[in-house]
Amino acid sequence: MSSSVTRRVSKHRAGLRAAGMRPIQIWVPDTRRPGFAEECRRQSALTAESDAADKDLQDFMEAALAKMEGWTE
């Protein structure tokens, strides 16, 4: 990294800190990992199956959608 880029990044970070922000590191799942998409599908299917079996949730969702402006079936 060139020194001008380093200075610009340092200035930007100093401004963020002055605004009350702080840097953090966040670990997230690696979407490129083999099996990631399959695991997403598996979890989504389980969630959909569970949601479909929950009558109270279905009623809640229907009521919420009915209150949305412009909602039509």
C-alpha positions as CSV (number, residue, x, y, z in Angstrom):
1,M,0.0,0.0,0.0
2,S,1.4,3.4,-0.9
3,S,2.0,6.0,1.7
4,S,-0.7,8.3,0.3
5,V,-3.3,5.5,0.6
6,T,-2.1,4.7,4.1
7,R,-2.4,8.3,5.1
8,R,-5.9,8.6,3.6
9,V,-7.1,5.4,5.3
10,S,-5.6,6.5,8.6
11,K,-7.4,9.9,8.3
12,H,-10.7,8.1,7.5
13,R,-10.3,5.8,10.5
14,A,-9.4,8.7,12.8
15,G,-12.6,10.5,11.6
16,L,-14.7,7.4,12.3
17,R,-13.1,7.1,15.8
18,A,-13.7,10.8,16.5
19,A,-17.4,10.2,15.6
20,G,-17.6,7.5,18.3
21,M,-17.1,4.4,16.1
22,R,-14.7,1.6,16.7
23,P,-13.4,-1.2,14.4
24,I,-14.4,-4.7,15.1
25,Q,-13.8,-8.1,13.4
26,I,-16.7,-10.2,12.4
27,W,-16.5,-13.8,11.3
28,V,-19.1,-14.9,8.8
29,P,-19.7,-18.3,7.1
30,D,-17.6,-18.9,4.0
31,T,-20.2,-19.0,1.2
32,R,-17.5,-20.5,-1.1
33,R,-17.1,-23.6,1.0
34,P,-18.3,-26.9,-0.5
35,G,-21.7,-27.8,0.9
36,F,-22.7,-24.3,1.9
37,A,-25.5,-24.0,-0.6
38,E,-26.8,-27.4,0.3
39,E,-26.8,-26.6,4.0
40,C,-28.7,-23.3,3.3
41,R,-31.3,-25.3,1.3
42,R,-31.6,-27.9,4.1
43,Q,-32.1,-25.3,6.8
44,S,-34.6,-23.3,4.6
45,A,-36.6,-26.5,4.0
46,L,-36.7,-27.2,7.7
47,T,-37.8,-23.7,8.5
48,A,-40.5,-23.7,5.8
49,E,-41.8,-27.0,7.0
50,S,-42.0,-25.8,10.6
51,D,-43.6,-22.5,9.6
52,A,-46.2,-24.3,7.4
53,A,-47.2,-26.5,10.4
54,D,-47.7,-23.4,12.7
55,K,-51.3,-22.2,12.3
56,D,-50.7,-19.2,14.7
57,L,-47.8,-18.1,12.6
58,Q,-49.7,-18.4,9.4
59,D,-52.6,-16.3,10.9
60,F,-50.1,-13.7,12.1
61,M,-48.4,-13.5,8.7
62,E,-51.8,-13.2,6.9
63,A,-52.9,-10.4,9.2
64,A,-49.6,-8.6,8.8
65,L,-49.8,-8.8,5.0
66,A,-53.4,-7.6,5.0
67,K,-52.3,-4.4,6.8
68,M,-49.6,-3.6,4.2
69,E,-50.6,-0.7,2.0
70,G,-51.3,-1.8,-1.5
71,W,-51.3,-5.5,-0.7
72,T,-53.4,-7.6,-3.1
73,E,-53.8,-11.3,-3.5
